[in-house]
Amino acid sequence: MLAAPVASHAQAIIDHGTPAKVVQAGIRVGFNTSNLTTNYDEIFPEIAWNHTQWKQGVTLGAAIDINLKNYLAIQSGVYFKSRNNDFHYLINENSLQAIDGHCGAYYFEIPLLLSFRLGVAELAQAQIDLGPYFATGFGGKVKYTLFQSENDGSGSRVVSYDSKGDYFGDKGIANRFDWGLKFGLGFLVMQHYYIGAHYNFSCKNILKDIPDTNKRASGHNKAWTFTLGYNF
């Protein structure tokens, strides 16, 4: 007598039915908050203190679901993302040198995720997504201000020097190509209305070695992305 209710409950959680659409496309809009981990404090012993800050960016894209079953799909798409972060370095406590800066970059990203769905497809489903992503950067800038104490003959004063450069390219600090892992959770209601949150972590070192030195820089992107969407 208990077998039927248990089987019915399991059916409600894992929908084994045939998908109404094998391929389903949708649009996604939202924001992200990103950061860049580096080893600059390790390769530059003169850095006494450093801190990086997460900053917000925009996420826009198109999603593609290949529905194998109602409970299983391959999820991909193409996304535009702006990634931003601030950085702060205290270079030398004795001479009072410090750097405040900002990195801003633009990427196209293609994820390739395995998506497990829990719930009834026609009503509401929770989506558990996991897989790699591949991204390429196409623009961006690095801006920073150097503050340092200088003696002008009448006493010490703090002066500042502004600098600006490319994020990518021959004179940039970063390589364009990036790849890593992406995972997260989404909810799809009535097969159309979507909300999701995902985390990206780069598995590739995106930073170039420091010019005119033998110092090997290492850096990895990381980001949280929050999106709303509609599936057609």
Disulfide bonds with the S-S distance in Angstrom:
none
